[in-house]
């Protein structure tokens, strides 16, 4: 294990890359597939997670349409 500290800019760039890759993967998944991937026993149900995904996608569509107008 390396004892060197990663510079903040490098860490932010790496985190941004992970976020972009994850968003691209999720964009082609159904809400149910995302819920299955995110599910942890004891946490929100798969149904609740899928509903949150649907709500976020609906909000994004509304925001995108408002920005385009």
LOGU-365036 format. One record per residue: residue in three letters; z, x negated, y negated of N, C-alpha, C, O, CB in turn. Coordinates in steps of 0.1 Angstrom, whole numbers, padded with zeros to 4 digits, always signed. Glycine has a CB too. Layout:
<vexdos>
AlaZXYZXYZXYZXYZXY...
</vexdos>
This chain:
<vexdos>
Unk+0000-0008+0012+0000+0000+0000+0000-0009-0012+0008-0018-0013+0012+0010+0000Unk-0008-0006-0022-0010-0013-0034+0002-0010-0044+0006+0001-0045-0023-0011-0041Unk+0007-0020-0050+0017-0018-0060+0012-0018-0074+0020-0017-0084+0028-0029-0059Unk-0001-0019-0076-0007-0018-0089-0007-0004-0094-0009+0006-0086-0021-0024-0089Unk-0005-0002-0107-0006+0011-0113-0020+0014-0118-0026+0005-0124+0004+0011-0125Unk-0025+0026-0114-0038+0030-0118-0038+0033-0133-0030+0041-0138-0043+0042-0110Unk-0048+0028-0141-0048+0031-0155-0051+0046-0156-0057+0053-0148-0060+0023-0162Unk-0045+0052-0167-0046+0066-0169-0060+0071-0169-0063+0082-0163-0039+0070-0182Unk-0069+0064-0176-0083+0069-0177-0089+0069-0163-0097+0079-0160-0091+0059-0186Unk-0086+0060-0155-0092+0060-0141-0086+0071-0133-0093+0078-0126-0089+0046-0134Unk-0073+0074-0134-0067+0085-0127-0073+0098-0132-0075+0107-0124-0052+0085-0129Unk-0075+0100-0145-0081+0112-0150-0095+0114-0145-0099+0125-0142-0080+0112-0165Unk-0103+0103-0145-0116+0104-0140-0117+0108-0125-0125+0117-0121-0124+0090-0142Unk-0108+0102-0117-0107+0106-0103-0103+0120-0101-0108+0127-0092-0097+0096-0096Unk-0093+0125-0109-0088+0138-0108-0100+0148-0112-0101+0158-0105-0076+0141-0116Unk-0107+0145-0122-0118+0153-0126-0129+0154-0115-0135+0165-0113-0124+0147-0139Unk-0131+0143-0109-0141+0143-0098-0137+0152-0086-0145+0160-0081-0144+0129-0093Unk-0124+0151-0083-0119+0160-0072-0120+0174-0076-0123+0183-0068-0104+0156-0069Unk-0116+0177-0088-0117+0191-0093-0131+0196-0093-0133+0208-0089-0111+0192-0108Unk-0141+0188-0097-0155+0193-0097-0160+0195-0083-0167+0205-0081-0163+0182-0104Unk-0156+0186-0074-0161+0188-0060-0154+0200-0054-0161+0208-0047-0157+0175-0052Unk-0142+0203-0057-0135+0214-0051-0141+0227-0057-0143+0237-0049-0120+0214-0054Unk-0143+0227-0070-0149+0239-0076-0163+0242-0070-0167+0254-0068-0150+0238-0091Unk-0171+0232-0068-0184+0233-0062-0183+0239-0048-0191+0248-0044-0192+0220-0061Unk-0174+0234-0040-0172+0240-0026-0167+0254-0027-0172+0263-0019-0161+0231-0019Unk-0158+0257-0036-0153+0271-0037-0164+0281-0042-0163+0293-0039-0141+0272-0046Unk-0173+0276-0050-0184+0285-0055-0192+0291-0045-0198+0302-0047-0192+0277-0065Unk-0193+0285-0033-0202+0290-0022-0193+0297-0011-0199+0301-0001-0210+0279-0016Unk-0180+0298-0013-0171+0304-0004-0168+0318-0008-0168+0322-0020-0158+0296-0002Unk-0166+0327+0002-0161+0341-0001-0146+0340-0005-0140+0330-0002-0163+0350+0012Unk-0141+0350-0012-0127+0351-0015-0118+0349-0002-0108+0343-0003-0124+0364-0022Unk-0123+0355+0009-0115+0354+0021-0115+0340+0027-0105+0336+0032-0121+0364+0032Unk-0126+0333+0026-0126+0319+0030-0117+0310+0022-0110+0302+0027-0141+0314+0030Unk-0117+0313+0009-0108+0305+0000-0094+0308+0003-0085+0299+0004-0111+0308-0015Unk-0091+0321+0005-0077+0325+0009-0072+0319+0022-0061+0314+0022-0076+0341+0010Unk-0081+0318+0032-0077+0312+0044-0074+0297+0042-0065+0292+0048-0089+0314+0054Unk-0082+0291+0034-0080+0276+0031-0068+0274+0023-0061+0263+0025-0092+0271+0024Unk-0064+0283+0015-0052+0281+0006-0039+0286+0012-0029+0283+0007-0055+0288-0007Unk-0040+0294+0023-0029+0301+0028-0018+0291+0034-0022+0282+0041-0033+0311+0039Unk-0006+0293+0030+0006+0286+0035+0016+0296+0040+0020+0305+0032+0011+0276+0024Unk+0021+0295+0052+0031+0304+0057+0043+0305+0047+0048+0294+0043+0035+0301+0071Unk+0047+0317+0044+0058+0318+0035+0054+0320+0020+0062+0324+0012+0067+0306+0036Unk+0041+0318+0018+0036+0319+0004+0029+0333+0003+0032+0342+0011+0026+0308+0001Unk+0021+0334-0007+0014+0347-0009+0005+0350+0004+0000+0341+0010+0005+0347-0021Unk+0003+0363+0006-0005+0367+0018-0020+0363+0015-0024+0361+0004-0004+0382+0021Unk-0027+0362+0026-0042+0360+0025-0048+0371+0016-0057+0368+0008-0049+0359+0039Unk-0044+0383+0018-0050+0394+0010-0047+0392-0005-0056+0394-0013-0044+0407+0015Unk-0034+0388-0008-0031+0386-0022-0039+0374-0028-0044+0375-0039-0016+0383-0023Unk-0041+0364-0020-0049+0352-0025-0063+0356-0027-0069+0352-0037-0048+0340-0014Unk-0069+0364-0018-0083+0368-0019-0084+0377-0032-0094+0376-0039-0088+0375-0007Unk-0075+0385-0034-0075+0394-0046-0074+0386-0059-0081+0389-0068-0064+0404-0046Unk-0066+0375-0059-0066+0367-0071-0079+0360-0073-0083+0358-0084-0055+0356-0069Unk-0086+0355-0062-0099+0349-0064-0109+0359-0070-0116+0356-0079-0104+0344-0050Unk-0109+0371-0064-0118+0382-0070-0115+0384-0084-0124+0386-0092-0117+0395-0062Unk-0102+0385-0088-0099+0388-0102-0103+0376-0111-0108+0379-0122-0083+0390-0103Unk-0101+0364-0107-0105+0352-0115-0120+0352-0116-0125+0349-0127-0100+0339-0108Unk-0128+0355-0106-0142+0355-0107-0147+0366-0116-0156+0364-0124-0148+0357-0093Unk-0140+0378-0115-0144+0389-0125-0141+0385-0139-0150+0388-0148-0136+0402-0121Unk-0130+0378-0141-0127+0374-0155-0137+0364-0160-0141+0364-0171-0113+0368-0155Unk-0141+0355-0151-0151+0345-0155-0164+0351-0158-0171+0347-0168-0153+0334-0143Unk-0168+0361-0150-0181+0368-0153-0180+0375-0167-0190+0374-0175-0184+0378-0142Unk-0169+0381-0170-0167+0388-0183-0168+0378-0194-0175+0381-0204-0154+0396-0184Unk-0161+0367-0193-0161+0357-0203-0175+0351-0205-0179+0348-0216-0151+0345-0200Unk-0182+0348-0194-0195+0343-0195-0205+0352-0202-0213+0348-0210-0201+0339-0181Unk-0204+0365-0199-0212+0375-0206-0209+0376-0221-0218+0377-0229-0211+0389-0199Unk-0196+0375-0224-0193+0376-0238-0198+0364-0246-0202+0365-0257-0177+0377-0239Unk-0197+0353-0239-0202+0340-0246-0217+0341-0248-0222+0335-0258-0198+0328-0238Unk-0224+0347-0239-0239+0347-0239-0244+0357-0250-0255+0356-0255-0245+0351-0226Unk-0235+0367-0253-0239+0377-0263-0239+0373-0277-0242+0380-0286-0230+0389-0262
</vexdos>
